[in-house]
Amino acid sequence: MVKTLEQAIAEVERLPAEDQEQIGRTLLSHVEKLRALRAEIDKGIRSLDAGQGRESSIDDFIRHKNR
């Protein structure tokens, strides 16, 4: 475990149990979102490596997302 995370956990351990639970749930949620994002990025990279990419613009992206 990295030093910063160890310090954070040590600080959280000093808090009331209810606060520790909330922080734990929040941290786990963040980790799940980060893993999902990394999986999507890896999927995109594999797609690009396989030559499946295409040119796009930010305007096209925004139009597509606003549908």
N, C-alpha and C positions, 0 to 999 in steps of 0.2 A: 504494500500500500504506500502511496506517496505521502510525503511528510505533511502536506497541506490537508489532505483528507484525514490523516490521523489526528491532526490538530482540531479539525472541525468536529470529528466524532468525539474527541475528548471534551470539547465544549458542550456539545449536545448532551452528553452523558450527565452533565451537571444540571440540566433542566428538569422540570417535572415530567413525569411519565407521559402525560397527555401531550405535552409539547414535543417530546421525543417521537411519539407515534405520528403526529402530524408531519413533522420534519421527515421522518422515514418514508411516509406515504408520498410526500412531495418529491423526495429524492428518487424513489423508485419510479414514479411517473416520468420524471425527467429522463432517467436512464432508459426507460422503455421507448420514449420518443426519440432519443438520440440513436438508439439501436435501429429503429425503424428508418430514420433519416439516412443513416449510414448504409443500410441495406438498399434503399432506393438509389443512393448515389452510386453504389457498387453496380447495381443493375444498369444504370445509365452509362457508366463507364464501359461495362461489358458490351452494351448495345453499340456504343461508339466504336469500340475496338473491332466489332464485327462488321463495321461499315454501314450500320443502320441509321446513322445520324443524318440530319438534313439541316440546311440553313434556316435560320429563323431570326426574327427581330423581336425586340421587347414589345413593340406595338402588337405584333401577332400574338404574343404570349398573353398580354393583357386582354386583348379581345377574346381570346379563347377562354380565359379564366372568368370573364364577366358574362359569359353566356348563361 
